[in-house]
Amino acid sequence: MPDTGPRPLRADAQRNRDRLLAVAVRAFFNDGPDVTLDAIAKDAGVGIGTLYRHFPTREALIEAAYRNELTKLCDAAAELLRTMPPDEAMRAWMDHFVDYMTTKRGMADALRVVIASGGDPYAESRDRLIAAITMLLHAGAAAGTVRSDIEPVDVLASMGGVSLAAGAPAQRDQASRMLDLLMDGLRYRDTSAR
């Protein structure tokens, strides 16, 4: 039986889609849900027809833009683990998480439009975030740099609290200090010599 799944996009079509998503995040963040799709297409350097081929409705574009941000954040966990020690990867990922939450808050009005239309842009968010955190925690525990008794949901809630308390761009220094405190609590310390 032939595969009926979606075919991969050509390289130029994928570049157009990626540009549209990046521009859409910025536009919905800065201008809210009422920014025109023509303006997004123009800023991305494509025609409106190209936008509609990829995203047939405003809601489809908003949801895809948000989910793309989530994917970038979750994929960053494995990328960071390839290039850094696990505890450093965890701390770097926390910075990415605050950026993601800032973007999510900036897109809140646009995301409400998706929800009002019956969509659920957050359907996979929690599970995907927990999976990324779990990967980072397991790598840190295996390396002996992160405690092995940490629940991923507690890390997610703690980072969420940091992003609520100090998630504005002007508060990045405070957020960084708070994330350093959180990371200090996650680090493994040999207490047997005490």
N, C-alpha and C positions, 0 to 999 in steps of 0.2 A: 504494500500500500504506500503511495507517495506521501511524503511529508507535506502537511498542509499548514505548518506554522509560518509565521511571517518571515519573509526573506530578509537577510541582512541588507542594510542600506548601502548604496554605492558610496565611495569615499566623499565625493562632493556633496551628496545628499546628507551624509552624516555630519559633515562640517557645517552645513546650513542649519541643521537641526540643533547642533551644539551651540552655534552662535545665537539662534533664536531663544534657546533656553537661558543662556547667560544674560542676554539683553532683557528678557522677560522678567527674570528675578530682579534685576536692577530697576526696571520700570515699575513693577508692582510694589517694590520696596519704597522707591522715591515718590511715585505719583499715585499709588493706590490702584484699586481695581478698575477705575474708569479710564485709564490710559488707553489710547486708541490702538487697535491692532495694527493699523497702518503705520503708526509711529514706531511700534516695535519692529515691524518688518523693515522699515526704512533704516532704523538704527542698526539692524543686523545686516544690512546690505543685500536684502533679498526682496522679491516682490511679494505682494499680499497673497498671491496664488500659492507661492511656496509655503508661506505660513499656514494657509488653510489645508494644504496637502498633508502637512505634518500634524496639525492641530485643528480639527474641524470646528471647534467652538472655543470661545474665550475660556470656559471652564476647563476644557481639555488642556489648554496651554498653561493655565495657572497650576493645575494639578501636576502636570509633567514637570514644570519648573521646580515646584516644591520637591517632588520625588527625586529629581535629579540632584538637588542639594543633599538630600538624605543619602542617596547612593554614593555621592562623592565623599561624604563624611564616613560612611561605613566602610567603603573601600580603602580609605586612608589608613585604617587600622593595620591591615596586612602590609601596605606599602611602608608604613613607618617601622613595623617589625622587621622588614627586610633590611633597613638601613640604620637602625639604632638598637641599642640594648633595650630590652622590654620595658624597664621602668622609665627610661627616657621617652620611649615610644608612647607609653601611656600618658605621660605628662604633655607631650606634644599634641596628642589626640584630644586632650582636654581643651586645649586652645582652639582646635578645629570645632569642637562641640559648642563652645561659646559663640564662635562666628556663626555656626549653623542656627543656634537659638536666636541670635540677633536678627538674622535674615528671616527666620520663621515669624518672629514678632513683627518685623517690618512688613511682611506679606499677610498679616492677620486679616485685614479687610478683604483682600483678594481671596484668601482661603475660605472666608465665610461665604463668599459668593458660590464657591464650589459646593460647600455643605448645604447651602440653601437650595441648590439645584438637585440635591439627592446624592452627591458624591461623597466619598470618604477618603480624603487625601492622607489621613493618618492611619489607615487600616493596617499598614505593615510597619509603621514607625517604631513602636516600642519593641517588637520582636527583633527587628534589624539592629536597633541600638544595643539591646541586651546581647545579641550575638557578637557584635564588635567588641563590647566591653569584656565579655567572657573570653574572647580570643586573647585580648591584651592581658587580662588577669592570669589566665592559664600560662601564657608565655612568661610572665613575670614570676609566677610561683615556680615554674620549672627551672628558671634561671636562679632562683633563690633571692630575688630582689624585691618581690612583692609578696605580701602575706597570702597564705593559701586559704584563709578563713573568711574572705571577703565575699559578700553577695553582690553580684552584678547590679541587681535592682537598687541596692543601697548606693552604689557608685553613681548610677543614673540619677537617682533622687538628689544626691549631694551636688552633682554638677548642675542639675536643674535649678537647685537653690542658689548656687553661685551665679548662674546666668540671670536669674530673677533679681537678685540683690545688686549685681554689678555688671549687667549685660549691655549697658549702653556704651557706644564707642568711646565716649569721654571717660568711662570708668574702667578702661582696659587694664590700667596699672593695678587697681584694686582687685579686679577679677584675677589677674595673674598671681597676686599675693595670696588670694583665697584658694586658688587652685594649687599653689605650692603647699599650703597647709593641708589640703586634702591629700595631696600626693605623699606628704610626710606621714600621714596616718596609714597609708596603704603600704608603705615600704616595710620589708621584712627586717626585723632587728633580732639578732641572737641574744636572748636574755638569759641563757644558761650560765653565763659567766658571773652573773650578779650574785 
